[in-house]
Amino acid sequence: MSSIENYPDAVWKALGRNLAAGFGALSALLSLVAGSSVSTACFRGAIALFGVLLVTRLGATALQLTTRMDEPGDAASEGSGQGSVLNNDDDNR
């Protein structure tokens, strides 16, 4: 697999890491501003971080699976039924 084929997956994972860090820090900061204790703010930030990471990793996996299914050479995209019928019609003449 070349690097260009893996490009959308790598971009999606990098975006997910950046979003997770941003949302984790933002939720911890907002929790501190709301008057929560530091340990509660850290816990909420960690939950937000892992939640966003989980969602983006699932999205990256779904993206990778769908692009793999669209590649030529799969059994579903070969058209095994119609191609053999067309070739047999030429032989029957």
C-alpha positions as CSV (number, residue, x, y, z in Angstrom):
1,M,0.0,0.0,0.0
2,S,1.5,3.3,-1.0
3,S,1.5,6.4,1.1
4,I,-1.1,8.1,-1.1
5,E,-3.6,5.3,-0.6
6,N,-3.2,5.6,3.2
7,Y,-3.5,9.4,3.1
8,P,-7.2,9.8,4.1
9,D,-6.8,7.4,7.0
10,A,-3.7,9.2,8.3
11,V,-5.3,12.6,8.0
12,W,-8.4,11.4,9.8
13,K,-6.4,10.0,12.7
14,A,-4.3,13.2,13.0
15,L,-7.4,15.3,13.0
16,G,-8.9,13.0,15.7
17,R,-5.9,13.4,17.9
18,N,-5.9,17.1,17.6
19,L,-9.7,17.3,18.3
20,A,-9.4,15.0,21.2
21,A,-6.7,17.1,22.8
22,G,-8.6,20.3,22.2
23,F,-11.9,19.0,23.6
24,G,-10.3,17.3,26.5
25,A,-8.5,20.6,27.5
26,L,-11.6,22.6,26.9
27,S,-13.8,20.4,29.0
28,A,-11.3,20.4,31.8
29,L,-11.0,24.2,31.7
30,L,-14.8,24.7,31.6
31,S,-15.1,22.3,34.5
32,L,-12.6,24.4,36.5
33,V,-14.4,27.6,35.6
34,A,-17.7,26.1,36.8
35,G,-16.1,25.5,40.2
36,S,-15.3,21.8,40.2
37,S,-12.3,20.4,41.9
38,V,-9.1,19.8,40.0
39,S,-9.4,16.1,40.1
40,T,-13.0,16.2,38.8
41,A,-11.9,18.6,36.0
42,C,-9.1,16.2,35.0
43,F,-11.4,13.3,35.0
44,R,-13.9,15.1,32.8
45,G,-11.1,16.1,30.5
46,A,-9.8,12.5,30.2
47,I,-13.3,11.2,29.5
48,A,-13.7,13.8,26.7
49,L,-10.3,13.0,25.3
50,F,-10.9,9.2,25.2
51,G,-14.5,9.7,23.9
52,V,-13.4,11.8,21.0
53,L,-10.5,9.5,20.3
54,L,-12.9,6.5,20.2
55,V,-15.2,8.2,17.8
56,T,-12.5,9.3,15.4
57,R,-10.8,5.9,15.5
58,L,-14.1,4.2,14.7
59,G,-14.5,6.7,11.8
60,A,-11.0,6.0,10.6
61,T,-11.8,2.3,10.7
62,A,-15.0,2.8,8.7
63,L,-13.2,4.9,6.2
64,Q,-10.5,2.3,5.8
65,L,-13.1,-0.5,5.3
66,T,-15.1,1.4,2.8
67,T,-12.1,2.4,0.7
68,R,-10.8,-1.1,0.8
69,M,-14.2,-2.4,-0.5
70,D,-14.1,0.1,-3.4
71,E,-10.7,-1.1,-4.7
72,P,-10.7,-3.0,-8.0
73,G,-10.1,-6.7,-7.7
74,D,-12.6,-7.5,-5.0
75,A,-15.0,-10.4,-5.6
76,A,-18.0,-8.1,-5.5
77,S,-16.7,-5.6,-8.0
78,E,-15.5,-8.2,-10.6
79,G,-19.0,-8.9,-11.9
80,S,-18.5,-12.7,-11.9
81,G,-22.1,-13.4,-13.1
82,Q,-22.5,-11.1,-16.1
83,G,-19.0,-11.4,-17.5
84,S,-19.3,-15.1,-18.0
85,V,-22.7,-14.9,-19.6
86,L,-21.4,-12.3,-22.2
87,N,-18.4,-14.5,-23.0
88,N,-20.7,-17.5,-23.5
89,D,-22.9,-15.7,-25.9
90,D,-20.0,-15.2,-28.3
91,D,-19.2,-18.9,-28.2
92,N,-22.8,-19.9,-29.1
93,R,-22.8,-18.2,-32.5
